Amino acid sequence: ISLFFSTIVFVPIERMLGVREQSPLRPEWRTDLAYYFLSHVLVQFVLIAVTASTSAMDALVASPALKAAVQSWPVWAQFLCAVLLADVAQAGLHRIYHKVPALWRFHAVHHSSRYMDWLAGSRVHLVEVMLTRSAVLLPLVLMGFSPDAVNAYVILVGLQAVLAHANLNLNFGWLEYLLVTPRYHHWHHARHPDYMDVNYAIHLPLVDMLMGTFKRPPSGTWPEEYGVMKLETVPRGLIPQLFMPFRRRKAFDEF
């Protein structure tokens, strides 16, 4: 259902308002479609596992006073706070993925896409999905955020992942200082040395400002090329990419 509605919404919009003219069936679309199903299923699994393990973790980690305070807030306030806290955690972890070579091997799969569109954001290694979603969702649940607030955040993550990677040439103007937009995140994926260590936030540029990694590209500009700086370090195809981080091999012929 999610795939159906995403397709009927984003395919025509990208055709009309695309940064570059690009077919929905561009190279490697099958790989990203496979990731779409795997990532969505795995995120739901992580959410269920985290929720189920909360009672066992409560005695070790959670503060009853903190949980009571959080649960006294209205759901909309919990949701806004969850977005901020989750983005701080995720942006920090995102930067670690870029800095630690062993973790970069997993994250490089996400950056290996040479074509940016609504489907490209689904290309995430399964280990990264597990690490990131667990690191973000578990603290939210343990701090007492209601299921409604957590579920709303999960929906936002899915929508933001699609929008931020979408092939949409829209001018958001001053909103680029408030929300992560396609142009803001596209530059994070650029094969450009000036943008290798910036724009880690998923939702709020404020988080990058606090981290010192905020870089708003010149108005109206888009990357000329996407992908990892060393293209040969990530192979093509779902199965080769899933095994790539565990292999000693550092370069591949099919890239």
Backbone as CSV, one residue per row, in Angstrom:
resi,resn,N_x,N_y,N_z,CA_x,CA_y,CA_z,C_x,C_y,C_z
1,ILE,0.842,-1.201,0.000,0.000,0.000,0.000,0.873,1.246,0.000
2,SER,1.896,1.248,0.856,2.813,2.379,0.920,3.503,2.601,-0.416
3,LEU,3.965,1.507,-1.028,4.634,1.610,-2.322,3.686,2.147,-3.387
4,PHE,2.443,1.673,-3.390,1.465,2.104,-4.390,1.223,3.606,-4.312
5,PHE,0.957,4.109,-3.102,0.661,5.533,-2.970,1.905,6.400,-3.211
6,SER,3.074,5.919,-2.783,4.307,6.671,-3.053,4.546,6.777,-4.556
7,THR,4.261,5.696,-5.266,4.477,5.686,-6.711,3.547,6.649,-7.428
8,ILE,2.247,6.589,-7.109,1.294,7.438,-7.831,1.447,8.915,-7.464
9,VAL,2.066,9.206,-6.311,2.287,10.604,-5.925,3.595,11.129,-6.504
10,PHE,4.691,10.394,-6.274,6.006,10.947,-6.589,6.433,10.790,-8.040
11,VAL,6.027,9.728,-8.713,6.454,9.551,-10.108,5.981,10.706,-10.984
12,PRO,4.692,11.068,-10.986,4.284,12.204,-11.823,4.874,13.537,-11.373
13,ILE,5.019,13.738,-10.051,5.588,14.997,-9.570,7.039,15.134,-10.010
14,GLU,7.802,14.032,-9.915,9.196,14.082,-10.338,9.312,14.293,-11.847
15,ARG,8.370,13.771,-12.601,8.388,13.971,-14.047,8.154,15.435,-14.400
16,MET,7.305,16.101,-13.627,6.974,17.500,-13.906,7.975,18.478,-13.304
17,LEU,8.508,18.146,-12.104,9.319,19.105,-11.355,10.716,18.577,-11.044
18,GLY,11.211,17.658,-11.841,12.490,17.029,-11.552,13.680,17.967,-11.686
19,VAL,14.693,17.725,-10.865,15.967,18.440,-10.988,16.586,18.115,-12.334
20,ARG,16.507,16.849,-12.705,16.990,16.404,-14.015,15.984,15.420,-14.600
21,GLU,15.905,15.389,-15.916,14.971,14.488,-16.590,15.458,13.060,-16.406
22,GLN,14.620,12.234,-15.806,15.065,10.903,-15.416,13.887,9.943,-15.392
23,SER,14.053,8.803,-16.005,12.986,7.815,-16.033,12.827,7.172,-14.658
24,PRO,11.581,6.838,-14.266,11.394,6.078,-13.024,12.127,4.744,-13.058
25,LEU,12.329,4.207,-14.273,13.036,2.936,-14.429,14.504,3.202,-14.748
26,ARG,15.101,4.128,-14.017,16.512,4.462,-14.234,17.384,3.295,-13.758
27,PRO,18.683,3.317,-14.078,19.552,2.205,-13.668,19.455,1.910,-12.168
28,GLU,19.451,0.647,-11.822,19.445,0.135,-10.454,18.129,0.368,-9.716
29,TRP,17.038,0.620,-10.443,15.757,0.807,-9.760,15.294,-0.488,-9.099
30,ARG,15.630,-1.627,-9.703,15.230,-2.902,-9.097,15.924,-3.114,-7.756
31,THR,17.192,-2.731,-7.677,17.934,-2.855,-6.415,17.273,-2.029,-5.328
32,ASP,16.933,-0.777,-5.649,16.328,0.104,-4.646,14.917,-0.333,-4.288
33,LEU,14.199,-0.931,-5.232,12.860,-1.454,-4.928,12.959,-2.614,-3.937
34,ALA,13.954,-3.473,-4.120,14.162,-4.571,-3.167,14.488,-4.027,-1.782
35,TYR,15.344,-3.000,-1.736,15.656,-2.366,-0.446,14.399,-1.756,0.184
36,TYR,13.519,-1.212,-0.652,12.287,-0.589,-0.149,11.499,-1.584,0.695
37,PHE,11.308,-2.788,0.167,10.540,-3.802,0.902,11.302,-4.286,2.136
38,LEU,12.588,-4.550,1.977,13.373,-5.056,3.105,13.433,-4.043,4.247
39,SER,13.683,-2.777,3.906,13.818,-1.739,4.933,12.504,-1.520,5.668
40,HIS,11.384,-1.468,4.938,10.106,-1.233,5.590,9.732,-2.375,6.524
41,VAL,9.962,-3.594,6.091,9.658,-4.742,6.937,10.550,-4.742,8.175
42,LEU,11.838,-4.428,7.969,12.772,-4.464,9.087,12.494,-3.354,10.095
43,VAL,12.099,-2.175,9.626,11.758,-1.084,10.540,10.584,-1.487,11.425
44,GLN,9.580,-2.121,10.833,8.439,-2.580,11.619,8.867,-3.644,12.632
45,PHE,9.778,-4.529,12.231,10.280,-5.545,13.142,11.010,-4.899,14.326
46,VAL,11.852,-3.900,14.031,12.587,-3.210,15.093,11.612,-2.512,16.043
47,LEU,10.591,-1.860,15.481,9.607,-1.169,16.313,8.898,-2.145,17.246
48,ILE,8.501,-3.298,16.719,7.833,-4.311,17.548,8.778,-4.853,18.616
49,ALA,10.037,-5.127,18.218,11.011,-5.675,19.167,11.320,-4.685,20.277
50,VAL,11.475,-3.413,19.902,11.774,-2.382,20.896,10.615,-2.235,21.873
51,THR,9.407,-2.196,21.351,8.227,-2.051,22.207,8.083,-3.252,23.137
52,ALA,8.335,-4.444,22.609,8.186,-5.663,23.409,9.236,-5.756,24.511
53,SER,10.422,-5.179,24.269,11.509,-5.296,25.247,11.488,-4.198,26.303
54,THR,10.556,-3.266,26.195,10.543,-2.126,27.105,10.378,-2.539,28.558
55,SER,9.453,-3.444,28.853,9.204,-3.832,30.238,10.438,-4.450,30.863
56,ALA,11.217,-5.190,30.070,12.422,-5.830,30.603,13.517,-4.802,30.866
57,MET,13.532,-3.720,30.071,14.579,-2.709,30.205,14.240,-1.643,31.244
58,ASP,12.957,-1.492,31.529,12.526,-0.411,32.418,13.276,-0.398,33.745
59,ALA,13.403,-1.565,34.362,14.028,-1.639,35.684,15.498,-1.250,35.649
60,LEU,16.142,-1.425,34.489,17.568,-1.133,34.377,17.863,0.295,33.949
61,VAL,17.000,0.870,33.107,17.333,2.142,32.475,16.350,3.253,32.785
62,ALA,15.093,3.017,32.562,14.118,4.093,32.574,13.912,4.684,33.970
63,SER,13.687,5.989,34.006,13.376,6.691,35.243,11.874,6.879,35.340
64,PRO,11.246,6.353,36.392,9.784,6.524,36.532,9.369,7.989,36.541
65,ALA,10.189,8.839,37.163,9.856,10.269,37.216,9.891,10.887,35.822
66,LEU,10.918,10.516,35.030,11.019,11.039,33.674,9.855,10.545,32.823
67,LYS,9.530,9.264,32.937,8.429,8.708,32.148,7.119,9.392,32.510
68,ALA,6.907,9.641,33.798,5.666,10.297,34.226,5.597,11.712,33.673
69,ALA,6.740,12.402,33.680,6.764,13.769,33.159,6.457,13.796,31.666
70,VAL,7.106,12.893,30.917,6.885,12.848,29.473,5.444,12.487,29.159
71,GLN,4.894,11.529,29.887,3.535,11.072,29.611,2.473,12.083,30.023
72,SER,2.878,13.103,30.806,1.929,14.155,31.182,1.747,15.181,30.067
73,TRP,2.650,15.168,29.075,2.541,16.114,27.964,1.470,15.645,26.981
74,PRO,0.861,16.576,26.248,-0.046,16.161,25.163,0.745,15.442,24.072
75,VAL,0.062,14.638,23.268,0.737,13.830,22.249,1.501,14.697,21.256
76,TRP,0.942,15.856,20.884,1.627,16.699,19.903,2.954,17.215,20.445
77,ALA,2.996,17.517,21.763,4.243,17.984,22.374,5.246,16.831,22.461
78,GLN,4.778,15.637,22.779,5.658,14.464,22.794,6.245,14.226,21.403
79,PHE,5.395,14.374,20.382,5.848,14.149,19.010,6.953,15.138,18.630
80,LEU,6.758,16.423,18.899,7.756,17.433,18.546,9.069,17.194,19.291
81,CYS,8.964,16.856,20.575,10.168,16.574,21.358,10.853,15.314,20.841
82,ALA,10.074,14.310,20.475,10.638,13.062,19.942,11.391,13.321,18.650
83,VAL,10.849,14.175,17.792,11.521,14.500,16.527,12.877,15.148,16.793
84,LEU,12.909,16.099,17.725,14.173,16.782,18.035,15.184,15.813,18.637
85,LEU,14.779,15.053,19.641,15.700,14.122,20.290,16.189,13.049,19.317
86,ALA,15.265,12.538,18.512,15.626,11.498,17.554,16.589,12.033,16.501
87,ASP,16.379,13.266,16.076,17.260,13.833,15.048,18.654,14.092,15.598
88,VAL,18.744,14.516,16.850,20.056,14.697,17.485,20.790,13.356,17.544
89,ALA,20.074,12.319,17.993,20.684,10.988,18.092,21.068,10.454,16.716
90,GLN,20.171,10.607,15.755,20.424,10.037,14.437,21.514,10.798,13.700
91,ALA,21.537,12.126,13.821,22.579,12.909,13.159,23.953,12.597,13.751
92,GLY,24.000,12.432,15.084,25.266,12.071,15.707,25.753,10.713,15.242
93,LEU,24.842,9.751,15.190,25.204,8.419,14.712,25.568,8.462,13.228
94,HIS,24.846,9.263,12.474,25.119,9.436,11.043,26.559,9.918,10.828
95,ARG,26.978,10.868,11.642,28.344,11.378,11.507,29.367,10.306,11.871
96,ILE,29.048,9.491,12.876,29.943,8.396,13.253,30.087,7.412,12.098
97,TYR,28.983,7.138,11.404,29.060,6.262,10.224,30.078,6.784,9.211
98,HIS,30.147,8.096,9.082,31.068,8.693,8.112,32.515,8.695,8.613
99,LYS,32.701,8.665,9.914,34.042,8.822,10.489,34.732,7.502,10.814
100,VAL,33.959,6.474,11.125,34.530,5.181,11.525,34.557,4.258,10.309
101,PRO,35.727,3.875,9.820,35.817,3.089,8.590,34.960,1.827,8.579
102,ALA,34.937,1.085,9.697,34.167,-0.154,9.730,32.672,0.106,9.564
103,LEU,32.179,1.216,10.133,30.766,1.563,9.998,30.471,2.206,8.646
104,TRP,31.466,2.917,8.119,31.275,3.529,6.797,31.012,2.474,5.733
105,ARG,31.588,1.302,5.879,31.381,0.238,4.896,29.895,-0.104,4.780
106,PHE,29.159,-0.033,5.890,27.715,-0.253,5.840,27.003,0.965,5.253
107,HIS,27.385,2.142,5.723,26.695,3.367,5.289,27.001,3.709,3.833
108,ALA,28.148,3.261,3.333,28.516,3.533,1.937,27.489,2.967,0.972
109,VAL,26.797,1.911,1.385,25.752,1.341,0.535,24.696,2.401,0.236
110,HIS,24.298,3.153,1.252,23.297,4.200,1.064,23.814,5.293,0.120
111,HIS,25.075,5.624,0.244,25.661,6.693,-0.579,26.062,6.219,-1.974
112,SER,25.900,4.948,-2.255,26.366,4.427,-3.539,25.426,4.741,-4.692
113,SER,24.210,5.181,-4.392,23.253,5.465,-5.459,23.731,6.636,-6.316
114,ARG,23.760,6.432,-7.624,24.182,7.475,-8.561,22.995,8.304,-9.036
115,TYR,21.800,7.887,-8.657,20.581,8.558,-9.109,19.707,8.861,-7.895
116,MET,19.332,10.103,-7.744,18.509,10.494,-6.609,17.055,10.631,-7.047
117,ASP,16.185,9.911,-6.364,14.750,10.048,-6.549,14.063,9.508,-5.304
118,TRP,12.724,9.457,-5.335,11.969,9.076,-4.143,12.302,7.669,-3.665
119,LEU,12.796,6.815,-4.568,13.103,5.431,-4.206,14.523,5.270,-3.661
120,ALA,15.412,6.219,-3.971,16.827,6.083,-3.607,17.054,6.042,-2.094
121,GLY,16.185,6.705,-1.338,16.370,6.717,0.116,16.186,5.375,0.778
122,SER,15.596,4.430,0.059,15.377,3.093,0.619,16.646,2.255,0.635
123,ARG,17.658,2.671,-0.119,18.889,1.875,-0.193,19.699,2.067,1.086
124,VAL,19.443,1.230,2.060,20.144,1.271,3.343,20.472,-0.162,3.732
125,HIS,21.729,-0.408,4.107,22.134,-1.761,4.513,21.320,-2.189,5.726
126,LEU,20.960,-3.462,5.773,20.102,-3.958,6.842,20.727,-3.798,8.221
127,VAL,22.043,-3.907,8.318,22.715,-3.694,9.603,22.546,-2.244,10.049
128,GLU,22.654,-1.314,9.104,22.463,0.104,9.448,21.026,0.373,9.884
129,VAL,20.068,-0.251,9.204,18.669,-0.081,9.606,18.478,-0.522,11.050
130,MET,19.019,-1.683,11.394,18.892,-2.207,12.755,19.553,-1.282,13.773
131,LEU,20.789,-0.863,13.478,21.528,-0.011,14.412,20.834,1.326,14.615
132,THR,20.483,1.986,13.520,19.916,3.327,13.609,18.547,3.318,14.248
133,ARG,17.664,2.450,13.773,16.311,2.446,14.319,16.306,2.046,15.793
134,SER,17.152,1.080,16.167,17.214,0.675,17.576,17.752,1.810,18.436
135,ALA,18.812,2.475,17.963,19.435,3.555,18.727,18.502,4.741,18.900
136,VAL,17.591,4.929,17.949,16.672,6.063,18.018,15.377,5.700,18.747
137,LEU,14.795,4.552,18.410,13.487,4.205,18.951,13.532,3.736,20.401
138,LEU,14.553,2.966,20.758,14.613,2.434,22.119,14.639,3.541,23.179
139,PRO,15.489,4.576,23.037,15.455,5.659,24.039,14.106,6.360,24.120
140,LEU,13.446,6.552,22.981,12.143,7.219,23.005,11.133,6.413,23.808
141,VAL,11.120,5.108,23.596,10.177,4.257,24.312,10.519,4.203,25.795
142,LEU,11.806,4.086,26.107,12.225,3.996,27.505,11.971,5.286,28.272
143,MET,12.007,6.423,27.566,11.741,7.705,28.227,10.255,7.939,28.443
144,GLY,9.425,7.060,27.889,8.003,7.159,28.173,7.158,7.799,27.105
145,PHE,7.717,8.057,25.931,6.910,8.630,24.854,5.798,7.645,24.475
146,SER,4.608,8.170,24.283,3.444,7.325,24.032,3.566,6.612,22.685
147,PRO,2.900,5.470,22.525,2.907,4.773,21.233,2.440,5.661,20.084
148,ASP,1.456,6.529,20.343,0.966,7.421,19.285,2.068,8.371,18.822
149,ALA,2.834,8.918,19.773,3.904,9.836,19.417,5.021,9.111,18.678
150,VAL,5.376,7.913,19.140,6.437,7.138,18.489,6.012,6.705,17.096
151,ASN,4.774,6.248,16.956,4.285,5.836,15.640,4.229,7.019,14.674
152,ALA,3.843,8.182,15.187,3.817,9.384,14.343,5.225,9.734,13.886
153,TYR,6.201,9.561,14.778,7.594,9.812,14.395,8.049,8.822,13.312
154,VAL,7.688,7.550,13.455,8.065,6.541,12.455,7.477,6.890,11.094
155,ILE,6.231,7.357,11.081,5.608,7.788,9.823,6.370,8.967,9.232
156,LEU,6.747,9.921,10.084,7.503,11.086,9.607,8.827,10.665,8.997
157,VAL,9.526,9.736,9.628,10.808,9.264,9.094,10.623,8.695,7.689
158,GLY,9.570,7.894,7.507,9.313,7.317,6.193,9.034,8.377,5.147
159,LEU,8.211,9.365,5.497,7.894,10.442,4.560,9.118,11.294,4.260
160,GLN,9.890,11.610,5.294,11.057,12.465,5.116,12.113,11.779,4.261
161,ALA,12.277,10.472,4.434,13.262,9.735,3.636,12.908,9.792,2.155
162,VAL,11.618,9.698,1.861,11.176,9.774,0.468,11.377,11.189,-0.074
163,LEU,10.922,12.186,0.674,10.986,13.570,0.207,12.417,14.072,0.076
164,ALA,13.261,13.778,1.059,14.624,14.320,1.061,15.452,13.814,-0.110
165,HIS,15.152,12.607,-0.588,15.909,12.041,-1.705,15.225,12.273,-3.048
166,ALA,14.016,12.826,-3.027,13.223,12.943,-4.250,13.874,13.872,-5.272
167,ASN,13.607,13.568,-6.515,14.109,14.353,-7.647,13.147,15.519,-7.886
168,LEU,13.169,16.491,-6.963,12.232,17.611,-7.002,12.982,18.940,-6.980
169,ASN,12.833,19.690,-8.021,13.489,20.990,-8.137,12.567,22.076,-7.592
170,LEU,12.416,22.101,-6.278,11.541,23.067,-5.621,12.378,24.036,-4.795
171,ASN,11.985,25.308,-4.814,12.672,26.323,-4.031,11.924,26.527,-2.718
172,PHE,12.478,26.013,-1.636,11.840,26.131,-0.333,12.243,27.413,0.394
173,GLY,13.192,28.170,-0.180,13.578,29.449,0.404,14.033,29.333,1.839
174,TRP,13.461,30.183,2.706,13.886,30.227,4.111,13.549,28.948,4.876
175,LEU,12.635,28.114,4.318,12.311,26.856,4.987,13.507,25.908,5.041
176,GLU,14.513,26.148,4.183,15.709,25.308,4.204,16.493,25.480,5.509
177,TYR,16.203,26.556,6.246,16.824,26.730,7.558,16.043,26.016,8.660
178,LEU,14.813,25.607,8.354,13.955,25.004,9.371,13.751,23.512,9.165
179,LEU,13.666,23.079,7.900,13.388,21.679,7.599,14.370,21.149,6.568
180,VAL,14.718,19.879,6.697,15.584,19.239,5.702,14.768,19.060,4.425
181,THR,15.222,19.676,3.351,14.536,19.655,2.061,15.342,18.809,1.073
182,PRO,14.770,18.517,-0.105,15.533,17.726,-1.076,16.893,18.327,-1.409
183,ARG,16.956,19.631,-1.678,18.234,20.228,-2.069,19.258,20.131,-0.939
184,TYR,18.816,20.340,0.278,19.700,20.258,1.450,20.326,18.871,1.545
185,HIS,19.496,17.835,1.383,20.005,16.473,1.546,20.710,15.966,0.294
186,HIS,20.300,16.452,-0.868,20.992,16.044,-2.098,22.470,16.400,-2.026
187,TRP,22.777,17.545,-1.445,24.187,17.937,-1.355,24.968,17.036,-0.401
188,HIS,24.287,16.435,0.552,24.968,15.463,1.414,25.390,14.234,0.614
189,HIS,24.675,13.944,-0.468,24.978,12.791,-1.328,25.886,13.161,-2.500
190,ALA,26.303,14.402,-2.581,27.078,14.844,-3.740,28.488,14.254,-3.732
191,ARG,28.985,13.942,-4.933,30.403,13.558,-5.075,31.209,14.860,-5.178
192,HIS,31.347,15.505,-4.034,31.990,16.816,-3.978,32.726,16.911,-2.646
193,PRO,34.018,17.201,-2.650,34.791,17.197,-1.401,34.311,18.198,-0.359
194,ASP,33.665,19.284,-0.785,33.210,20.296,0.168,31.985,19.860,0.958
195,TYR,31.344,18.777,0.546,30.100,18.358,1.206,30.199,16.956,1.798
196,MET,31.407,16.495,2.044,31.600,15.151,2.583,31.288,15.054,4.072
197,ASP,31.330,16.163,4.795,31.182,16.131,6.251,30.160,17.161,6.726
198,VAL,29.062,17.307,5.993,28.043,18.300,6.351,26.646,17.726,6.132
199,ASN,25.655,18.452,6.698,24.233,18.167,6.462,23.839,16.733,6.848
200,TYR,24.112,16.396,8.105,23.798,15.061,8.605,22.362,14.922,9.097
201,ALA,21.715,16.032,9.431,20.376,15.969,10.008,19.387,15.328,9.038
202,ILE,18.398,14.698,9.593,17.362,14.050,8.802,16.097,14.910,8.757
203,HIS,15.840,15.652,9.827,14.622,16.459,9.906,14.886,17.953,10.049
204,LEU,15.825,18.314,10.934,15.973,19.714,11.327,17.397,20.215,11.088
205,PRO,17.594,21.187,10.194,18.927,21.781,10.016,19.493,22.361,11.307
206,LEU,18.622,22.710,12.259,19.080,23.210,13.553,20.072,22.245,14.191
207,VAL,19.848,20.956,14.013,20.739,19.948,14.592,22.132,20.067,13.976
208,ASP,22.216,20.277,12.671,23.521,20.488,12.029,24.159,21.785,12.501
209,MET,23.358,22.804,12.724,23.896,24.068,13.243,24.533,23.851,14.603
210,LEU,23.875,23.073,15.454,24.412,22.793,16.783,25.681,21.943,16.710
211,MET,25.756,21.060,15.707,26.916,20.179,15.535,28.057,20.857,14.772
212,GLY,27.782,22.024,14.192,28.790,22.686,13.374,28.952,22.078,12.006
213,THR,27.916,21.381,11.527,28.001,20.699,10.224,26.952,21.220,9.237
214,PHE,26.404,22.391,9.517,25.407,22.981,8.629,26.104,23.668,7.460
215,LYS,25.662,23.357,6.237,26.210,24.014,5.048,25.095,24.159,4.020
216,ARG,24.572,25.363,3.887,23.513,25.606,2.908,24.163,25.952,1.571
217,PRO,23.905,25.141,0.553,24.534,25.389,-0.749,24.006,26.680,-1.368
218,PRO,24.755,27.272,-2.304,24.300,28.492,-2.976,22.917,28.301,-3.580
219,SER,22.092,29.325,-3.494,20.710,29.246,-3.942,20.600,28.733,-5.372
220,GLY,19.700,27.760,-5.559,19.411,27.241,-6.883,20.384,26.217,-7.427
221,THR,21.419,25.884,-6.674,22.422,24.932,-7.168,22.092,23.512,-6.722
222,TRP,22.447,22.555,-7.586,22.260,21.140,-7.303,23.546,20.400,-7.648
223,PRO,23.805,19.270,-7.015,25.027,18.509,-7.327,25.054,18.065,-8.782
224,GLU,26.244,18.044,-9.345,26.406,17.536,-10.708,26.424,16.007,-10.735
225,GLU,26.861,15.410,-9.619,27.024,13.950,-9.601,26.813,13.435,-8.183
226,TYR,26.232,12.235,-8.074,25.979,11.604,-6.779,26.783,10.306,-6.658
227,GLY,26.955,9.872,-5.421,27.631,8.597,-5.179,28.816,8.759,-4.262
228,VAL,29.419,7.632,-3.884,30.612,7.671,-3.038,31.780,8.231,-3.840
229,MET,32.763,8.796,-3.157,33.893,9.402,-3.850,34.696,8.361,-4.626
230,LYS,34.832,7.147,-4.059,35.527,6.053,-4.737,34.472,5.032,-5.169
231,LEU,34.012,5.169,-6.393,32.892,4.366,-6.875,33.168,2.866,-6.808
232,GLU,34.427,2.485,-7.014,34.775,1.064,-7.073,34.673,0.357,-5.720
233,THR,34.461,1.117,-4.627,34.431,0.489,-3.303,33.080,-0.139,-2.959
234,VAL,32.047,0.128,-3.768,30.724,-0.454,-3.512,30.236,-1.141,-4.787
235,PRO,29.974,-2.438,-4.723,29.515,-3.155,-5.914,28.049,-2.856,-6.219
236,ARG,27.596,-3.283,-7.375,26.196,-3.133,-7.741,25.396,-4.354,-7.295
237,GLY,24.109,-4.133,-7.047,23.218,-5.247,-6.751,22.998,-5.457,-5.264
238,LEU,21.809,-5.880,-4.898,21.425,-6.059,-3.498,22.331,-7.038,-2.759
239,ILE,22.466,-8.245,-3.273,23.228,-9.276,-2.560,24.705,-8.894,-2.412
240,PRO,25.391,-8.463,-3.489,26.786,-8.036,-3.316,26.936,-6.901,-2.313
241,GLN,25.975,-5.975,-2.277,26.063,-4.859,-1.342,25.836,-5.307,0.100
242,LEU,24.953,-6.268,0.301,24.709,-6.755,1.655,25.933,-7.460,2.225
243,PHE,26.703,-8.153,1.368,27.890,-8.875,1.849,29.149,-8.014,1.827
244,MET,29.123,-6.908,1.093,30.325,-6.085,0.913,31.015,-5.670,2.221
245,PRO,30.290,-5.183,3.258,30.983,-4.754,4.480,31.727,-5.866,5.204
246,PHE,31.346,-7.118,4.951,31.955,-8.244,5.652,33.133,-8.849,4.883
247,ARG,33.378,-8.329,3.691,34.451,-8.874,2.857,35.712,-8.034,2.995
248,ARG,36.852,-8.688,2.844,38.118,-7.968,2.911,38.378,-7.163,1.645
249,ARG,37.744,-7.567,0.585,37.948,-6.907,-0.700,37.521,-5.446,-0.627
250,LYS,38.358,-4.550,-1.146,38.110,-3.109,-1.053,37.721,-2.481,-2.384
251,ALA,37.806,-3.219,-3.473,37.447,-2.679,-4.787,36.732,-3.759,-5.601
252,PHE,35.792,-3.317,-6.442,34.974,-4.247,-7.212,34.933,-3.807,-8.668
253,ASP,34.802,-4.793,-9.543,34.760,-4.502,-10.975,33.405,-3.960,-11.392
254,GLU,32.336,-4.476,-10.775,30.976,-4.015,-11.110,30.572,-2.925,-10.130
255,PHE,30.651,-1.683,-10.573,30.271,-0.558,-9.698,29.606,0.525,-10.496
